[in-house]
């Protein structure tokens, strides 16, 4: 499990959260799942993964 992460985690409030997963032995194969929740959002917001 990773997170939670918030917009200002990188020191800038810009609507972006950058997450870079690295492992010299590779990343675990299989099905990965993610959940995205809005926090202090009015209306709807678009996002990309």
Buried (B, 14 or more C-beta within 10 A) or exposed (E): EEEEEEEEBEEEEEEEBEEEEEEEEEEEEEEEEEEEEEEEEEEEEEEEE
